[in-house]
């Protein structure tokens, strides 16, 4: 039975002994009075919060009990952090909250009933498919009804999202999800405060404060001095957190319910009133091991464990209630057992609930693909641009539409497509480092702030984590963010914002929350005048490894516009997370075969053609050269131009080729690849990414899985960073290597 389950420190027995030893109450306070002198927390509210604290403790005990016979799969508990129930009470139920993994008391305090809260939490513990937020995919604190945004934070990675959400909540926009007076709260542990993502979030909060940008954000550090990195030097968390410029700092004893409530209410009131960021630092304790498999005594001293047991927040609240005359010691124990019985009953009920039973069931909410809805979204946008928005569109393009401008470069095409997107989507936002002032690092968006104003197109700090955090938050709030990352190598410094946050949101909320976005990234190689490994980054393996992420790589202007429109429509219709990787070297390219031929330019299609020229996610494009019967060249990005040049020379030798532009690196156009490969029986893969971990490996696997029978050869860049200057051509794929590979295949 649950009431016999204890921690190694016999937490249950210690609580009973401590409460039993408390003196009987003296003068009784009425439930409507303050629980103690000088407090605004009433006795009635304190009793409700005590029940939430008790439920949180019993949920931890239940999780350990379930784990004891292999029916509990998550035992990271909240014991010692039960004071965050007071934080929930200090907020409005409509305030979005992003909670770390020791927040059961907050969750119980905000829930409509303790039984409902216990059932939701324990369903997560046993990985029940009936669990209402993650559906058994993970144990998280989340609920769309309770405005609790689920986080599976990889050490504070949810904090940049919280900054972005506060940024969005403070702005007036038509698709907003939360009230105009809402504030955003995010909790995190003291060890997480040292992580780069927490530093980025705090820096961004201060940056926006100094820029006089409203940011209704309350960050709460729950400091138990027992984080995964070990205890920090004495005084370090307070010193580090209180010194953040632009972020108002307060602290309180998180084991004291009334003190926590007063501090939280004051901090929340400041943030709500001033629309400025604040940080609340709560001193807490950790009771029990980090998880069921830990042995606390191996990494904590007996003195530290004893100190924490002496500050048990449940005992502290019980003492306050007894001193107020609201309960007697026996009544506290009775209340404790009654809540324990409710939790025990729920634990026994969820034991038999079904688990996720198929791949389809598991991945269902990961990345829905509804191509008909995406196509319909593009048609709707085109209809508005042709009809009611025609005059506005003409004005935005300064009286001359891009379809009347003649053939455009890749950069010009992207600029025109973004202009049309900002016109068509009132919630679309374009931002990044110098995106407004300079048009980004490559000048692609130079005039867009002038056209749409600083509320729609704006600059951010030069920090990719902050940029993606803004996208995560604004997308969560119903907007359509289009952040720009200057270089592909920049993105690698912040990839967890995509992997751990963006790609997981729909998966761990069963689609209740989503964060649509289209991340524009300038990347790939072949820059001649400016380069080296940072600007010539040819590695996309980390992006292709993120489940559900769409990775688009346009090579020609004629594909860039419809592909970008597809990404925007997919984000709007399906909540997709898209990366639009723009080959830097092709931004201003005009010629294909010889200087002055302008064969790499393309006319811009007007709205009347958007539906007919729609490019669905995961569809390749084939360029037949000659009779197209002898060789299939599969490539993407810069490789398309190189391969077309080689194919033209092969045609002069009587060899017919079909050059297949993948266009989408995730998901790969597998059916198109098998069809085009089978048409010739000879496949040359031209891959500008590295030989190890490159795109070519995925293409080969797709061909094998698709049953291709024939000859295949792969030409890829070397497993090397790209050096500066002419040396780069020795590690990148060149036309000579493509030609040699083709001849080797044809000789078989």
C-alpha positions in Angstrom: 0.0 0.0 0.0 1.1 3.5 -0.7 1.2 4.6 2.9 4.1 2.2 3.6 6.2 3.6 0.8 8.9 6.0 2.1 12.1 7.5 0.8 15.4 6.4 2.2 14.9 9.2 4.8 11.5 7.9 5.7 9.9 11.1 4.5 6.4 10.0 5.3 7.2 9.0 8.9 9.3 12.1 9.5 6.3 14.3 8.4 4.0 12.5 10.8 6.4 12.7 13.7 7.2 16.4 13.1 3.5 17.3 12.9 2.5 15.2 15.9 5.2 17.0 18.0 3.7 20.5 17.2 1.8 22.1 20.1 -1.9 22.4 19.9 -3.3 25.6 18.5 -4.1 28.6 20.6 -6.4 31.4 19.4 -8.2 30.5 16.2 -8.3 32.8 13.2 -11.3 32.8 10.9 -10.7 31.3 7.4 -11.2 34.7 5.8 -8.5 36.3 7.9 -4.8 36.4 7.1 -3.0 33.2 8.0 -0.6 35.3 10.0 -0.1 38.9 10.8 1.1 41.1 7.9 0.2 38.5 5.3 -2.4 38.9 2.5 -2.8 35.1 2.3 -6.0 34.1 3.9 -6.5 31.0 6.0 -9.0 29.6 3.5 -6.6 30.0 0.6 -3.7 28.6 2.7 -5.8 25.5 3.3 -6.4 25.0 -0.4 -2.7 25.4 -1.2 -1.8 23.0 1.6 -4.0 20.4 -0.1 -2.1 21.0 -3.3 1.2 20.6 -1.5 0.0 17.4 0.1 -1.2 16.1 -3.2 2.2 16.9 -4.7 4.0 14.9 -2.0 1.7 11.9 -2.3 2.2 11.9 -6.1 5.9 11.5 -5.5 5.3 8.6 -3.1 2.9 7.1 -5.6 5.4 7.3 -8.4 8.0 5.5 -6.3 5.5 2.8 -5.4 4.5 2.3 -9.1 8.2 2.1 -10.0 8.8 -0.6 -7.4 6.9 -3.1 -9.6 7.9 -1.6 -13.0 4.7 0.2 -13.6 6.0 3.7 -13.0 8.4 5.1 -15.6 9.1 8.6 -14.3 10.1 9.3 -10.7 11.6 12.8 -10.8 9.6 14.3 -8.0 8.7 17.7 -6.6 9.3 17.0 -2.9 10.8 20.1 -1.3 9.4 22.3 -4.0 5.8 22.3 -2.8 6.0 26.1 -2.2 5.4 26.7 -5.9 1.7 26.1 -5.1 1.8 29.7 -3.8 3.2 30.9 -7.1 0.2 29.4 -8.9 -2.1 31.3 -6.4 -0.3 34.6 -7.1 -1.0 34.4 -10.8 -4.2 34.6 -12.9 -5.4 31.2 -14.3 -5.2 32.8 -17.7 -1.5 33.5 -17.4 0.5 31.1 -19.5 3.0 29.1 -17.4 6.1 27.1 -18.6 7.0 24.8 -15.7 10.1 22.8 -15.0 9.9 19.2 -13.8 9.4 19.9 -10.0 6.1 21.7 -10.4 3.4 19.2 -9.2 2.2 21.6 -6.5 1.7 24.4 -9.0 -0.1 22.1 -11.3 -2.4 20.8 -8.5 -3.1 24.4 -7.2 -4.2 25.5 -10.7 -6.2 22.4 -11.5 -10.0 22.3 -11.0 -9.7 19.4 -8.5 -7.0 17.4 -6.8 -8.4 14.2 -8.2 -8.2 15.5 -11.8 -4.6 16.8 -11.2 -3.5 13.5 -9.7 -5.0 11.5 -12.5 -3.3 13.7 -15.1 0.1 13.4 -13.4 -0.1 9.7 -12.7 -1.2 8.9 -16.2 2.0 10.5 -17.2 4.0 8.5 -14.7 2.6 5.2 -16.1 2.8 6.4 -19.7 -0.9 5.9 -20.2 -2.2 6.8 -23.7 -5.2 8.4 -21.9 -2.9 11.1 -20.4 -4.5 14.3 -21.7 -1.5 16.4 -22.7 1.3 14.2 -24.0 -0.8 11.1 -24.5 1.7 8.8 -22.9 4.7 10.1 -24.9 6.3 11.7 -21.9 5.5 12.8 -18.3 5.1 16.6 -18.5 3.2 19.3 -16.6 0.9 20.7 -19.3 -2.7 21.6 -20.0 -4.3 23.8 -22.7 -7.3 24.2 -20.4 -5.1 25.4 -17.5 -2.8 27.5 -19.7 0.2 25.4 -18.7 2.6 25.0 -21.7 4.3 21.6 -21.5 8.1 21.8 -21.5 10.6 19.0 -21.8 13.4 21.4 -21.2 17.0 20.2 -21.8 18.3 22.5 -19.1 16.4 25.8 -19.3 15.9 25.5 -23.0 12.3 26.7 -22.5 13.4 30.1 -21.1 14.1 31.7 -24.5 10.6 30.5 -25.6 9.2 32.2 -22.5 10.9 35.5 -23.5 9.4 35.1 -27.0 6.0 34.4 -25.6 6.1 37.5 -23.3 7.3 39.6 -26.3 4.3 38.4 -28.3 1.7 38.7 -25.4 2.7 42.3 -25.1 1.9 43.1 -28.7 -1.5 43.6 -30.2 -2.1 41.1 -33.0 -5.3 39.4 -34.4 -4.4 35.8 -33.6 -3.4 36.2 -30.0 -4.1 33.2 -27.7 -3.9 34.9 -24.3 -5.5 38.1 -22.8 -3.8 41.4 -23.3 -3.1 41.7 -19.6 -1.5 38.3 -19.3 2.0 37.7 -18.0 4.2 34.8 -18.8 5.8 32.8 -16.0 8.6 30.3 -16.4 10.3 28.3 -13.6 13.7 26.7 -13.6 16.2 25.2 -11.2 19.4 26.8 -9.8 21.7 24.6 -11.8 19.9 25.5 -14.9 20.7 29.2 -14.2 24.3 28.5 -15.2 23.3 27.1 -18.6 23.8 29.0 -21.8 20.1 29.1 -22.6 19.2 30.6 -19.3 22.0 33.2 -19.8 20.6 33.9 -23.3 17.1 34.4 -21.9 18.1 36.7 -19.1 20.3 38.7 -21.5 17.4 39.0 -24.0 15.0 40.1 -21.2 17.4 42.8 -20.1 18.1 43.8 -23.8 14.4 44.3 -24.4 14.0 46.2 -21.2 16.8 48.6 -22.2 15.2 49.0 -25.6 11.9 50.0 -23.9 10.2 47.0 -25.4 7.3 45.7 -23.2 8.1 42.2 -21.8 5.6 40.9 -19.2 7.8 38.1 -18.1 8.3 36.6 -14.6 11.2 34.1 -14.3 11.2 32.0 -11.2 14.4 30.2 -10.0 13.6 27.4 -7.6 16.9 27.1 -5.8 17.4 23.9 -3.9 21.2 23.9 -4.1 21.1 20.3 -5.3 21.2 20.6 -9.0 22.7 18.1 -11.4 25.9 20.0 -11.6 26.4 19.8 -7.8 26.0 22.7 -5.3 27.2 26.1 -6.5 29.7 28.2 -4.5 28.0 29.9 -1.6 25.9 32.8 -2.7 26.6 32.3 -6.4 23.0 31.9 -7.7 21.9 35.1 -5.9 24.9 37.0 -7.0 24.5 35.9 -10.6 20.7 36.4 -10.9 20.6 39.7 -9.0 23.2 41.2 -11.2 21.3 40.8 -14.5 20.7 44.3 -16.0 17.2 45.3 -16.8 15.6 42.4 -14.8 14.1 43.3 -11.4 15.3 40.8 -8.7 13.5 39.7 -5.5 13.9 36.7 -3.3 12.0 34.8 -0.7 12.0 31.6 1.4 10.3 29.1 -0.9 9.6 26.7 2.0 7.4 29.4 3.7 4.0 29.3 2.0 3.0 32.8 3.1 6.3 34.4 2.3 6.4 32.8 -1.1 2.8 34.0 -1.8 3.7 37.6 -0.8 6.8 37.7 -2.9 5.2 36.0 -5.9 2.1 38.3 -5.7 4.3 41.4 -5.5 6.5 40.3 -8.4 3.6 39.3 -10.6 1.8 42.6 -9.8 4.9 44.5 -10.9 5.2 42.6 -14.2 1.5 42.9 -14.9 1.4 46.6 -14.1 4.7 47.7 -15.7 5.0 45.1 -18.5 8.6 44.7 -17.5 10.6 41.5 -16.7 11.3 40.3 -13.2 13.0 37.4 -11.5 11.9 35.8 -8.3 14.5 33.7 -6.5 13.0 31.1 -4.2 15.1 29.2 -1.7 13.9 25.6 -1.6 15.1 22.1 -0.7 15.2 18.8 -2.4 13.7 15.9 -0.6 14.3 12.4 -1.9 16.7 11.5 -4.7 16.6 13.2 -8.1 14.9 10.1 -9.5 14.1 6.5 -8.4 17.4 5.1 -9.7 19.5 7.6 -7.7 21.2 7.0 -4.4 21.1 10.4 -2.7 23.7 9.4 0.0 26.3 8.9 -2.7 26.3 12.6 -3.8 25.0 14.5 -0.8 26.3 14.7 2.7 24.4 13.6 5.7 24.4 17.2 7.0 22.9 18.5 3.8 20.2 15.9 3.7 19.4 16.6 7.3 19.3 20.3 6.7 16.8 19.9 3.9 14.6 17.6 6.0 14.5 20.3 8.7 13.0 22.7 6.1 10.3 20.4 4.8 7.8 22.9 3.3 4.9 20.6 4.3 5.9 20.8 7.9 6.3 24.5 7.6 2.8 25.0 6.2 1.3 22.6 8.8 3.0 24.6 11.6 1.6 27.9 10.2 -1.9 26.5 9.9 -1.7 25.1 13.5 -0.4 28.4 14.9 -3.3 30.1 13.2 -5.7 27.8 14.8 -7.1 26.6 11.5 -6.1 23.0 12.1 -4.9 20.9 15.0 -2.0 18.4 14.6 -4.4 15.5 14.4 -6.4 17.3 11.8 -3.3 17.8 9.7 -2.5 14.1 9.8 -6.1 13.3 8.9 -6.0 15.7 6.0 -2.6 14.3 4.9 -4.0 10.7 4.9 -7.3 11.7 3.1 -5.3 13.3 0.3 -3.0 10.3 0.2 -6.0 8.0 0.0 -7.3 9.9 -3.0 -3.9 9.7 -4.8 -3.6 6.0 -3.9 -7.0 5.3 -5.4 -6.1 7.2 -8.6 -2.8 5.4 -8.9 -4.5 2.0 -8.7 -7.0 3.1 -11.3 -4.5 4.2 -13.9 -2.5 1.0 -13.6 -4.5 -0.8 -16.1 -4.9 1.9 -18.7 -3.6 1.2 -22.2 -0.1 2.3 -23.4 0.8 3.6 -26.9 0.7 0.6 -29.1 1.9 1.5 -32.6 4.4 3.8 -34.4 1.5 5.5 -36.1 -0.1 6.3 -32.7 3.1 7.6 -31.3 4.1 9.9 -34.2 0.6 11.1 -35.0 0.9 14.6 -33.6 4.6 15.0 -34.4 4.3 16.7 -37.8 0.9 16.4 -39.4 1.1 16.6 -43.2 -2.1 17.8 -44.8 -1.2 18.7 -48.4 -4.7 19.6 -49.4 -5.0 22.1 -46.5 -1.6 23.5 -47.5 -2.6 23.9 -51.1 -5.9 25.5 -50.0 -4.0 27.9 -47.9 -1.9 29.0 -50.9 -5.1 29.4 -53.0 -6.7 31.5 -50.3 -3.7 33.8 -50.0 -3.5 34.2 -53.8 -7.3 35.0 -54.0 -6.8 37.8 -51.4 -3.8 39.1 -53.3 -5.6 39.2 -56.6 -8.8 40.7 -55.2 -9.1 42.8 -52.0 -5.4 43.1 -51.5 -4.4 44.1 -55.1 -4.2 47.8 -54.4 -2.2 47.3 -51.2 0.1 44.9 -53.0 0.8 47.4 -55.7 1.6 50.1 -53.1 3.9 47.8 -51.2 5.9 47.1 -54.3 6.3 50.8 -55.0 3.9 50.8 -57.9 5.7 48.1 -59.9 4.9 44.4 -59.2 7.7 41.9 -59.2 6.1 39.8 -62.0 6.5 42.9 -64.2 10.2 43.2 -63.4 11.6 40.6 -65.7 13.8 37.7 -64.5 15.0 37.9 -60.9 17.9 36.5 -58.9 17.4 34.2 -56.0 17.8 37.0 -53.5 15.3 39.2 -55.4 12.8 36.4 -55.6 13.0 35.7 -51.9 12.6 39.4 -51.1 9.5 39.6 -53.3 8.0 36.4 -51.8 8.6 37.7 -48.3 6.9 40.9 -49.2 3.8 39.0 -50.5 3.9 36.9 -47.3 3.9 39.9 -45.0 1.0 41.3 -47.0 -1.0 38.1 -46.9 -0.4 37.1 -43.3 -1.2 39.9 -40.7 0.5 37.8 -38.1 3.7 37.2 -40.1 6.9 38.6 -38.4 10.3 39.0 -40.0 13.2 39.4 -37.6 16.9 38.7 -36.9 20.2 40.3 -36.5 20.2 43.5 -38.7 17.3 42.2 -40.7 15.6 45.6 -40.6 18.6 48.0 -40.7 20.7 46.2 -43.3 18.3 43.7 -44.8 20.2 40.9 -43.0 23.7 39.8 -43.4 23.2 39.4 -47.2 20.9 42.4 -47.9 18.0 40.2 -49.0 15.3 42.0 -46.9 16.7 45.5 -47.2 13.4 47.5 -47.8 11.0 45.4 -45.8 11.0 47.4 -42.6 10.3 50.5 -44.6 7.3 48.8 -46.2 5.8 47.1 -43.2 7.1 49.1 -40.1 9.1 48.1 -37.0 6.3 46.0 -35.5 6.4 43.5 -38.4 10.1 43.7 -39.4 12.7 44.3 -36.7 16.2 43.7 -35.5 17.2 41.4 -32.6 20.3 40.8 -30.5 23.0 38.9 -32.4 22.2 35.6 -30.5 20.6 32.7 -32.4 19.1 31.2 -29.2 17.2 34.5 -28.6 16.1 34.7 -32.3 14.7 31.2 -32.2 13.2 31.8 -28.8 11.3 34.7 -30.1 10.0 32.5 -32.9 9.0 29.8 -30.5 7.1 32.2 -28.3 5.4 34.2 -31.0 4.4 31.1 -32.9 2.9 29.6 -29.7 0.8 32.8 -29.4 -0.7 32.5 -32.9 1.7 34.5 -35.0 3.8 33.3 -38.0 7.4 34.0 -37.3 10.0 34.1 -40.1 13.4 34.5 -38.3 16.6 34.9 -40.2 19.9 33.2 -39.2 22.8 34.8 -40.8 24.9 31.7 -41.5 24.3 27.9 -41.2 27.2 27.8 -38.7 25.3 30.3 -36.5 22.4 27.9 -36.3 24.5 25.1 -34.9 25.0 27.2 -31.7 21.3 27.2 -31.0 20.0 24.0 -32.6 18.4 22.7 -29.4 15.8 25.4 -29.7 14.7 23.5 -32.8 15.4 20.0 -31.6 14.4 20.2 -28.0 11.7 22.9 -28.1 10.2 23.5 -31.6 10.1 19.9 -32.8 8.7 18.5 -29.5 5.9 20.9 -28.8 3.1 19.3 -30.9 4.5 15.8 -30.0 4.3 16.4 -26.3 1.1 18.3 -26.3 -0.9 16.0 -28.7 -1.3 19.0 -31.0 -2.9 21.2 -28.3 0.1 23.6 -28.6 2.2 24.3 -31.7 4.9 26.6 -32.7 4.7 27.3 -36.5 7.8 29.0 -38.0 9.8 29.3 -41.1 13.5 29.8 -40.2 15.5 31.4 -43.1 19.1 30.3 -43.0 21.8 31.4 -45.3 24.2 28.5 -45.8 26.1 25.9 -47.9 29.4 26.6 -49.7 31.0 27.9 -52.9 31.4 31.5 -51.9 34.4 32.8 -53.7 35.1 36.3 -52.3 34.4 35.6 -48.6 34.4 32.3 -46.8 36.2 29.8 -44.6 34.4 27.2 -42.6 32.1 29.6 -40.8 30.5 31.3 -43.9 30.9 28.1 -46.1 29.2 25.6 -43.8 28.0 22.5 -45.7 26.7 20.4 -42.8 23.0 19.8 -42.5 23.1 16.4 -40.7 21.9 17.8 -37.4 18.8 19.4 -39.1 17.9 16.2 -41.0 18.0 14.3 -37.7 15.2 16.3 -36.1 11.9 14.4 -36.4 9.2 16.3 -38.2 11.3 19.3 -39.2 10.9 20.4 -42.9 14.2 21.2 -44.6 13.8 23.1 -47.9 16.7 24.0 -50.1 15.9 26.0 -53.2 18.5 26.2 -55.9 16.8 28.3 -58.5 14.7 31.5 -58.2 11.9 29.7 -60.0 11.7 27.2 -57.2 12.4 29.5 -54.3 9.1 31.4 -54.5 6.7 28.4 -54.5 8.8 26.5 -52.0 8.9 29.4 -49.6 5.1 29.9 -50.0 4.7 26.1 -49.3 6.7 26.4 -46.1 4.7 29.4 -45.0 1.4 27.7 -45.8 2.5 24.5 -44.1 3.4 26.5 -41.0 0.1 28.3 -41.0 -2.1 25.2 -41.8 -0.2 22.4 -40.0 1.9 24.2 -37.5 5.1 23.0 -39.3 8.6 23.9 -38.2 10.4 24.6 -41.4 14.0 25.6 -42.2 14.4 27.3 -45.5 18.1 26.9 -46.4 19.2 29.5 -48.9 22.5 28.8 -50.8 24.5 32.0 -50.2 26.6 31.4 -53.3 23.5 31.5 -55.5 21.9 34.7 -54.1 23.2 36.9 -57.0 24.0 34.2 -59.6 22.7 35.1 -63.0 24.4 32.8 -65.5 24.3 29.0 -66.0 26.4 27.9 -69.0 28.4 31.0 -70.0 28.8 34.6 -68.9 25.9 36.8 -69.8 23.4 34.0 -70.6 21.1 34.9 -67.6 19.9 31.3 -67.6 19.9 31.1 -63.8 17.4 33.9 -63.5 13.6 33.3 -63.4 10.5 35.5 -63.7 8.5 36.0 -60.6 5.0 34.4 -60.8 2.1 36.6 -59.8 -0.7 35.5 -57.5 -2.8 34.2 -60.4 -0.2 31.4 -60.9 0.5 30.5 -57.3 -1.9 27.6 -57.1 -0.9 26.1 -60.4 2.9 26.4 -59.6 2.5 25.1 -56.0 5.4 22.8 -54.9 4.3 20.3 -52.3 6.6 19.3 -49.5 8.7 16.4 -50.4 8.5 16.6 -54.2 11.6 16.8 -56.4 12.2 18.5 -59.8 13.7 16.8 -62.8 15.6 18.6 -65.6 15.9 16.3 -68.7 19.1 17.0 -70.7 19.5 15.4 -74.2 17.5 12.2 -74.4 17.6 11.8 -70.6 17.9 8.0 -71.0 21.5 7.2 -69.9 22.1 8.7 -66.4 20.3 10.1 -63.4 22.1 12.8 -61.4 20.6 13.4 -58.0 21.6 16.6 -56.3 20.5 19.8 -54.6 21.5 23.4 -53.9 24.7 24.4 -55.6 25.0 20.9 -57.0 22.1 21.6 -59.3 24.0 24.3 -61.2 27.2 22.2 -61.3 25.4 19.1 -62.5 23.4 20.9 -65.2 26.7 22.3 -66.6 28.2 18.8 -66.6 25.0 17.3 -68.1 25.2 19.8 -71.0 28.7 18.7 -71.8 27.8 15.0 -71.6 24.9 15.7 -74.0 27.5 16.9 -76.5 29.1 13.5 -76.2 25.8 11.8 -76.9 25.0 11.0 -73.2 21.4 11.9 -72.1 21.0 12.8 -68.4 18.2 13.7 -66.1 19.3 16.1 -63.3 17.0 15.6 -60.2 16.9 18.5 -57.8 15.8 17.1 -54.4 14.6 20.5 -53.3 13.5 19.0 -49.9 16.2 17.4 -47.8 13.6 16.4 -45.1 11.4 14.7 -45.9 13.3 13.4 -48.9 11.3 12.9 -52.1 11.8 9.1 -51.9 9.2 8.2 -54.5 10.5 10.7 -57.0 14.1 9.4 -56.5 13.2 5.8 -57.1 11.2 6.7 -60.2 13.9 8.8 -61.8 16.7 6.4 -60.8 14.8 3.5 -62.3 14.3 5.4 -65.6 18.1 5.1 -66.4 19.4 2.4 -64.1 22.4 4.5 -63.3 22.5 7.0 -60.5 25.2 9.6 -59.7 24.6 11.3 -56.4 26.2 14.8 -56.2 26.3 15.8 -52.6 27.9 19.1 -51.5 27.6 18.0 -47.9 30.3 15.8 -46.3 30.8 12.2 -47.3 30.2 11.0 -43.7 26.8 12.0 -42.4 25.9 13.8 -45.6 22.6 13.9 -47.6 24.0 11.3 -50.0 23.8 8.6 -47.4 20.1 9.3 -47.0 19.5 9.3 -50.7 21.3 5.9 -51.0 19.2 4.5 -48.2 16.0 5.8 -49.9 16.9 4.1 -53.1 17.7 0.8 -51.4 14.5 1.0 -49.3 12.5 1.8 -52.5 13.8 -1.3 -54.3 16.1 0.4 -56.8 18.1 -2.1 -58.9 20.9 -0.6 -60.8 24.3 1.1 -60.4 24.9 4.0 -58.0 27.9 6.2 -57.3 28.3 9.0 -54.8 30.3 12.2 -55.2 30.5 14.2 -51.9 32.6 16.8 -50.3 35.5 15.7 -48.1 35.1 15.1 -44.4 36.7 18.4 -43.6 35.9 21.9 -42.6 36.1 24.3 -45.6 39.4 26.3 -45.8 39.7 29.9 -46.8 40.4 30.9 -50.4 41.3 28.7 -53.4 42.0 25.7 -51.1 38.2 25.3 -50.7 37.9 23.7 -54.2 40.0 20.7 -53.0 37.4 19.7 -50.4 34.2 20.6 -52.2 32.5 18.8 -55.1 33.6 20.2 -58.5 32.6 19.8 -62.1 35.6 17.6 -62.8 34.7 15.1 -60.1 31.1 15.0 -61.3 32.3 14.4 -64.9 34.6 11.6 -63.8 31.9 10.0 -61.7 29.5 10.1 -64.6 32.0 8.4 -66.9 32.8 5.8 -64.4 29.1 4.9 -64.1 28.6 4.9 -67.9 31.6 2.5 -68.3 30.0 -0.2 -66.3 
